[in-house]
Amino acid sequence: MSFERRIYNFSAGPSMLPTTVLEKVRDEMLNYGGSGMSVMEMSHRSKTYDGIIGDAESNLRKLMNIPDGYKVLFLQGGATLQFSMVPMNLLRKSKKADYVVTGTWADKAAKEAGKFGDIVVTASSADKNFTYIPKLSKADFRADADYVHITLNNTIFGSKYSYIPDTGEIPLVCDWSSGILSEEIDVSRFGLIYAGAQKNIAPAGLVIIVIREDLIGAAPANTPVYMDYKIHAANGSMYNTPPAFTVYVAGEVFKHLLAIGGVAAQERLNRAKAEKLYDYIDGSQLYSAPVELESRSLMNVVFVTGDGELDKRFVAAAREEGLIDLNGHRSVGGMRASIYNAMPMEGVDALIAFMKRFEEDNIRR
Ligand SMILES: Cc1ncc(COP(=O)(O)O)c(C=O)c1O
């Protein structure tokens, strides 16, 4: 089926970007800022591009309130490469790290790290099919661990931490791929934050790393050059060709977020969108949300009817109305509405209106 208008895309990623940003990128496509070319065609060593990547970094620093003493890196390889880069660089003393497994991505990160050192899954929510976030305290972690790894928002199971675990002196590392810039966070509580850009920030092809400077520089001498944070930090993310166009789009999204009032304003909208949707689901007779109340994601809203065939009909019928990619992850089933930053309230309203109609037509009496 084809659409003649922009639709509401509930995909878990890549996902919607702000329309104003897409329009600006379109307008600048053939001639960026009087350069006579697209950013796609531009040397990353040019003065113009220097301005683009420099502004992107300083605007991200403003948005996340990144303290001095942290480096920001714009790299390729997605969040998946960070599953390897983190242990390669951060297993620097005891070669031990503790992982909290709250879903598929956390599990993948832990398994990859297991190739490089002594990795322990210190807590997991697998016992209840990842429908909650464990309560963690300092005592849960090995005192000599080089770092603790968490996945702040679990894209597939639709859960998120409502608190930042206290790891004491042990650096806390987090995968924030599906939550970055969705709510305010105290960066100083983390040793390293990484996030693939293709949900809240930009097209795919970029991973953003915010890393405390003292964690840089301990990778073994035989670390492949691309895998060493020190190389990228020393070269301002330009040791090799960065994902130049994606960084430009990310920079435009950062400007857009600053213009609407920063992360605080975006968080208010995100909370309002998620609350409306969960409230409707909790009050309905047909749908239910499996994730426990205080662990519910603001970004990925998972819900089911309890009947696999009906779920499939829901997803197909929604698609006919321009509400697309509402199917749950293939490993979970049911439905998942990813309502990232760029999903407007109108999209959530349209989804709820559709859900009501579908409920009236299919209610189990
Ligand atoms: C939480 C999380 N971590 C990691 C990944 C993998 O990211 P990438 O495809 O950028 O490697 C994803 C992708 O959806 C994700 O949601």
The ligand as a MOL file (V3000), in Angstrom:
LIG
                    3D

  0  0  0     0  0            999 V3000
M  V30 BEGIN CTAB
M  V30 COUNTS 16 16 0 0 0
M  V30 BEGIN ATOM
M  V30 1 C 18.8980 -0.5520 23.3420 0
M  V30 2 C 19.5620 -0.9120 22.0430 0
M  V30 3 N 20.8670 -1.2160 22.0330 0
M  V30 4 C 21.5090 -1.5500 20.9050 0
M  V30 5 C 20.8510 -1.6040 19.7040 0
M  V30 6 C 21.6120 -1.9720 18.4470 0
M  V30 7 O 21.8670 -0.8120 17.7870 0
M  V30 8 P 22.5850 -0.7370 16.3630 0
M  V30 9 O 21.6560 -1.3600 15.3920 0
M  V30 10 O 22.7800 0.7270 16.1830 0
M  V30 11 O 23.8740 -1.4710 16.4660 0
M  V30 12 C 19.4930 -1.2720 19.6400 0
M  V30 13 C 18.7770 -1.3070 18.3530 0
M  V30 14 O 17.5830 -1.1960 18.2680 0
M  V30 15 C 18.8370 -0.9270 20.8510 0
M  V30 16 O 17.5390 -0.6260 20.8540 0
M  V30 END ATOM
M  V30 BEGIN BOND
M  V30 1 1 1 2
M  V30 2 1 2 3
M  V30 3 2 2 15
M  V30 4 2 3 4
M  V30 5 1 4 5
M  V30 6 1 5 6
M  V30 7 2 5 12
M  V30 8 1 6 7
M  V30 9 1 7 8
M  V30 10 2 8 9
M  V30 11 1 8 10
M  V30 12 1 8 11
M  V30 13 1 12 13
M  V30 14 1 12 15
M  V30 15 2 13 14
M  V30 16 1 15 16
M  V30 END BOND
M  V30 END CTAB
M  END
